[in-house]
């Protein structure tokens, strides 16, 4: 290709529902689309990019981030895609069905309409980057239109390995259950059955999320490639196994391009100026993500544990699954004594915060986290030690990655959310361990250094991202 000839590909970026899926797509969109005054060095291109916005959004956090992102990236276009109504009468629904999963189902059922929506954009996209939840509906129609589609995975390479393995087993045998605890999975090693979320061991007819994942995984071979928000150093076995084809010969090329580069403009609470007055590495940041709501008795024990630890803290507290419904008064929940005893060394924030800004602050010395993958990558990028408290979904597998890579520690006995009440004494000891361990500080700092190297010249993620740009140029 003549590098002197400028080309202008139109890229469409299509997230799914929920802030956990939206965040990596906003970062990817920012990475793919520099301002119009710049061009990519891989080839002389000027990118036009359209962000597809799923309507309706489920949380206030999503709405806030979309609005802030578009206002700070005026060169990025947007297009609204209205999904089908949520099906509250689905036979696999229970009364306690996760509202996020119900929303994922609506996105999944609407995905076949998205290809037509994309084809009506002007100009028609020359390449699409989409969420796994959309794969079954758009990959073949886009291929028929001659539009390559890349699938972005919003979890770890390790959990993606587990997902495609489970889906493949169900496809070939109709049963994903293992005969024994700790079966060996290529790229993942022996994994205790307790670390596998129940939905990955369910039959698709009995579990909505299982059906969504299995159906979409079966269409991955139709995609141009799979993007992972991870990097070689952090998950070497899973990444190399996925890329080798040893796990599943039908998988398309795998592109680990993490940690995704910070957008730097996401909206969050302004209360974190409190951190500016704290000593370096003295504060533990506590947050369990956008989807996790602990039981009130566990929140109270966590509060007592924070108080017992004697460590300064910034705690983002969440009392409902959907943030729009959160009306709990913190004084009623934690008691006035907690606030009196910790007012000199702690801050509680109830609204959504800009977590990447907090983790980059010099005062932060540790992170008590649920191990959602965005949180893990944000901590890895900055070398912040992590205390893993996985609560559901992919988080136990992610915690295994954190522990093995040296980024953090994990107390397995705390179990899944609601399995048992973790007492304040245990919590206090683990917080103190994370904040005082010199060994952990050094190993976490090394993870941060390797994350930086992944995006330097000749870094593994930078090379992979360059291959994607080259593919766009060739298209």
ZILIN-V538075 format. One line per field, one symbol per residue. ss: DSSP state (h for helix, s for strand, l for the rest). Layout:
BEGIN
ss = ???
END
This chain:
BEGIN
ss = llllllsllsssssllllhhhhhhhhhhhhhhlllllllsllllsllssssssssllllhhhhhhhhhhhhhllllssssssllllllllllllllllhhhhhhhhhhhhhhhhhhhhhlllllllssssshhhhhhhhhhhhhlllsssssslllhhhhhhhhhhhhhhhhhllllllllllsslllssllhhhllhhhhllllllhhhhhhhhhhllhhhllsssslllllllhhhhhhhhhlllllllllsssllllllllllllllhhhhhhhlllllsssssllllllllhhhhhhhhhhhhhhllsssssllllllhhhllllhhhhhlhhhhhhhlllsssslllllhhhhhllllsssssslllhhhhhhhhhhlllsssllllllhhhhhhhhhhhllssslhhhlllllllllhhhhhhhhhhhhhlhhhhhhhhhhhhhhhhllllllhhhhhhhhhhhhhhhl
END
